[in-house]
């Protein structure tokens, strides 16, 4: 149950700077890595893509560049790998060139670190779950959709870190209660805010819709009982990541049971097709890699 609070930090959707690309909080370690890149070398593009797969704030910048009018993509760019293939060294040059206007952020609490950990863990779980249950959806798109689904919370962090921390301390236990808690503090939920922000950042409509509707259960149910929809996969990955991050010491078969007990109705009958132990291992491994590469393991709460 959400505990009431009197704190409010309203975000004005009509104020462009409040939800523009320039407001995305970028980890200080990511900025240092970007500035160390040699713009013209292939190694720069490879390293940039590695960082973008781990850091949602960098991923959205890469995708914004790749989908911008100046890039004139023939079709929407839905993942960072495609961005690298289409733009090559240009992507590295533009990201490095943007460092002077980046909003540098240094995480100081475990809650800040969990925001990044949840993004990358949801990405891996969505990709791997899709590989087992619905191979018609491109793995790179599933990964990106999972990585960016909570984009609105990054903008809330930029607007007021203490406000976002207050939300996380309000005792919410469901997506609906989370949105209610955010409305008390910011006057808006993160899904709505993320949709507006992602559209202003030139993200493709396919990603904007995922960000906007990732808590909409009515739109997630599959048309048939055999294949889960994109939204079902994202919602399941989102929920599983929350469970795993709140139970960091649960491993092996106990972790598998945790996933089974929190399976969505349309996913539960299909779990026999999934290697749940491998899913948990991949989710844990990516957060360990992210923590090491982005310096999140140095946070002292």
C-alpha positions in Angstrom: 0.0 0.0 0.0 1.2 3.5 -0.9 2.0 5.6 2.1 0.8 9.2 1.7 3.3 12.0 1.5 3.2 15.8 1.1 6.3 16.1 -1.1 5.6 17.2 -4.6 7.9 18.0 -7.6 5.7 18.6 -10.5 7.1 17.9 -14.0 5.6 20.2 -16.7 5.3 18.3 -20.0 4.9 21.6 -21.8 8.4 22.7 -20.7 10.7 21.2 -23.3 13.9 21.2 -21.2 12.2 19.1 -18.6 11.7 16.2 -20.9 14.4 16.8 -23.6 17.4 14.6 -24.4 19.6 17.1 -22.6 18.0 16.2 -19.3 18.9 12.5 -19.4 21.2 11.8 -16.4 24.4 10.2 -17.8 26.6 8.3 -15.4 30.0 10.0 -14.7 31.8 6.8 -15.5 30.1 6.6 -18.9 31.1 10.1 -19.7 34.7 9.4 -18.8 34.7 6.3 -21.0 33.2 8.3 -23.9 35.8 11.0 -23.7 38.6 8.5 -23.8 37.4 7.1 -27.1 39.2 7.8 -30.4 36.4 8.9 -32.6 37.7 7.5 -35.9 38.6 4.0 -34.9 36.4 0.9 -35.1 37.3 0.2 -31.5 35.4 3.4 -30.5 32.2 2.2 -32.1 32.6 -1.3 -30.5 33.2 0.1 -27.1 30.4 2.6 -27.4 27.9 -0.2 -28.3 29.2 -2.2 -25.3 28.5 0.8 -23.0 25.1 1.5 -24.6 23.9 -2.1 -24.0 24.6 -1.5 -20.3 23.5 2.1 -19.8 20.0 3.1 -20.9 20.9 6.8 -20.8 23.6 6.2 -23.5 21.4 3.9 -25.5 18.7 6.5 -25.9 21.3 9.0 -27.2 22.6 6.5 -29.7 19.1 5.7 -30.9 18.2 9.4 -31.0 21.1 10.1 -33.3 20.4 7.1 -35.5 16.7 8.0 -35.9 17.2 11.8 -36.3 16.1 13.6 -39.4 19.8 14.3 -40.2 20.5 10.5 -40.2 17.4 10.0 -42.5 17.0 6.3 -41.7 15.2 4.3 -44.4 13.5 2.3 -41.6 13.4 2.9 -37.8 16.5 1.9 -35.9 15.4 -0.2 -33.0 18.6 -1.3 -31.4 22.2 0.0 -30.9 23.8 -2.7 -33.0 21.7 -1.6 -36.0 22.7 2.0 -35.2 26.4 1.1 -35.3 26.0 -0.9 -38.6 24.2 2.0 -40.4 26.2 5.0 -39.1 29.6 3.4 -38.3 32.2 5.9 -36.9 29.7 8.8 -37.2 27.8 7.5 -34.2 31.0 7.7 -32.1 31.9 11.1 -33.3 28.4 12.5 -32.5 28.2 11.0 -29.1 31.7 12.1 -28.1 30.8 15.6 -29.5 27.8 15.8 -27.3 29.7 15.3 -24.1 29.8 19.1 -23.4 26.0 19.2 -23.0 25.6 15.9 -21.1 23.9 16.0 -17.7 26.5 14.2 -15.6 25.1 12.1 -12.7 27.0 10.4 -9.9 24.8 7.8 -8.1 25.0 8.0 -4.4 22.4 5.5 -3.1 21.6 1.8 -3.7 18.3 3.0 -5.1 20.1 4.9 -7.9 22.1 1.8 -8.8 19.0 -0.4 -8.9 17.5 1.9 -11.5 20.3 1.0 -13.9 20.4 -2.6 -12.8 16.7 -3.1 -13.3 16.9 -1.7 -16.9 19.7 -4.0 -18.0 18.2 -7.0 -16.2 14.8 -6.5 -17.8 16.5 -6.2 -21.2 18.3 -9.6 -20.8 15.2 -11.4 -19.4 13.0 -10.0 -22.2 15.5 -11.1 -24.9 16.0 -14.6 -23.5 12.3 -15.1 -22.7 11.5 -14.1 -26.3 14.0 -16.5 -27.7 12.2 -19.3 -25.9 8.6 -18.3 -26.4 8.3 -15.9 -29.4 11.1 -15.9 -32.0 9.2 -13.7 -34.3 10.3 -10.6 -32.3 13.9 -9.6 -33.0 16.1 -10.2 -30.0 17.8 -6.8 -30.3 14.5 -5.0 -30.3 13.3 -7.0 -27.2 16.6 -6.1 -25.5 16.3 -2.4 -26.3 12.6 -2.3 -25.3 13.5 -3.9 -21.9 16.5 -1.5 -21.4 14.4 1.6 -22.0 11.0 0.6 -20.6 11.5 2.7 -17.4 12.9 5.7 -19.3 10.5 8.0 -17.5 12.1 7.2 -14.1 15.4 8.5 -15.5 13.8 11.8 -16.2 12.3 11.8 -12.7 15.7 11.2 -11.4 17.0 14.2 -13.4 14.1 16.4 -12.1 14.6 15.5 -8.4 16.7 12.6 -7.1 15.2 12.9 -3.6 11.7 12.9 -5.1 12.4 9.6 -6.8 13.9 8.2 -3.6 10.7 9.3 -1.8 8.7 7.3 -4.4 10.7 4.2 -3.8 10.2 4.5 0.0 6.4 4.8 -0.2 5.7 1.1 0.2 4.1 0.4 -3.3 3.7 -3.2 -4.2 2.2 -3.2 -7.7 2.6 -1.2 -10.9 -0.7 0.6 -10.2 0.5 1.6 -6.7 3.9 2.8 -8.2 2.1 5.1 -10.7 0.0 6.4 -7.8 3.1 7.1 -5.7 4.8 8.9 -8.7 1.7 11.0 -9.2 1.8 12.2 -5.6 5.5 13.3 -6.0 5.8 14.3 -9.6 2.2 14.8 -10.8 2.7 12.1 -13.5 3.5 8.4 -13.9 6.8 7.3 -15.4 5.2 5.5 -18.3 3.4 8.6 -19.5 6.5 10.8 -18.9 8.7 8.3 -20.7 6.5 8.2 -23.7 6.5 12.0 -24.1 10.3 12.1 -23.6 11.1 9.2 -26.0 9.0 10.8 -28.7 10.8 14.1 -28.3 14.1 12.2 -28.5 13.1 10.9 -32.0 12.8 7.3 -30.8 10.7 5.0 -33.2 7.0 4.6 -32.5 7.5 0.9 -31.7 9.7 1.8 -28.7 7.5 4.8 -27.6 4.5 2.5 -27.4 6.4 -0.1 -25.3 7.5 2.7 -22.9 4.0 4.2 -22.7 2.1 0.9 -22.3 4.4 -1.4 -20.4 2.0 -1.4 -17.3 -1.1 -1.8 -19.5 -2.2 -5.4 -18.8 -5.3 -5.1 -21.1 -3.1 -4.6 -24.1 -0.6 -7.3 -23.2 -2.7 -10.4 -23.5 -1.8 -12.5 -26.6 -4.3 -13.1 -29.4 -3.7 -16.9 -29.0 -2.6 -19.0 -26.0 0.5 -20.1 -27.8 2.6 -17.0 -28.4 3.0 -14.2 -25.8 2.9 -10.7 -27.2 5.8 -8.2 -27.1 4.1 -6.4 -24.2 3.6 -9.6 -22.2 7.3 -10.4 -22.6 8.3 -6.9 -21.4 5.9 -7.0 -18.5 7.1 -10.5 -17.4 10.7 -9.5 -17.6 10.0 -6.3 -15.7 8.2 -8.2 -12.9 10.9 -10.9 -12.7 13.7 -8.4 -12.5 11.9 -6.7 -9.6 11.6 -10.0 -7.8 15.2 -11.0 -8.4 16.6 -7.6 -7.4 14.6 -7.7 -4.1 15.9 -11.3 -3.5 19.6 -11.0 -4.3 20.6 -14.1 -2.3 18.1 -16.4 -3.9 19.8 -18.7 -6.4 19.3 -21.9 -8.4 16.1 -23.8 -8.0 14.9 -21.4 -5.4 15.2 -18.6 -7.9 13.4 -20.7 -10.5 10.5 -21.1 -8.1 10.5 -17.4 -7.5 10.0 -16.9 -11.3 7.3 -19.6 -11.4 5.3 -18.0 -8.6 5.4 -14.6 -10.2 4.6 -15.7 -13.8 1.9 -13.9 -15.6 -1.2 -15.9 -16.6 -0.3 -16.0 -20.2 3.3 -16.9 -19.5 2.8 -19.6 -16.8 1.5 -22.4 -19.2 4.6 -21.9 -21.4 7.3 -22.1 -18.7 8.2 -25.7 -19.6 9.8 -24.3 -22.7 12.1 -22.1 -20.6 15.4 -22.9 -18.8 14.6 -20.8 -15.7 18.0 -21.5 -14.1 19.7 -20.1 -17.2 17.4 -17.1 -17.2 18.3 -16.2 -13.7 22.0 -16.8 -14.3 22.0 -14.5 -17.3 20.1 -11.8 -15.4 22.5 -12.0 -12.4 25.6 -12.0 -14.7 24.6 -8.9 -16.7 24.0 -6.9 -13.6 27.5 -7.9 -12.3 29.0 -6.9 -15.6 27.1 -3.6 -15.6 28.1 -2.9 -12.0 31.8 -3.4 -12.7 31.9 -1.6 -16.0 29.8 1.4 -15.0 31.2 1.7 -11.5 28.0 1.0 -9.7 29.8 -1.4 -7.4 31.4 1.6 -5.8 28.2 3.1 -4.4 28.1 3.3 -0.6 24.5 3.7 0.6 
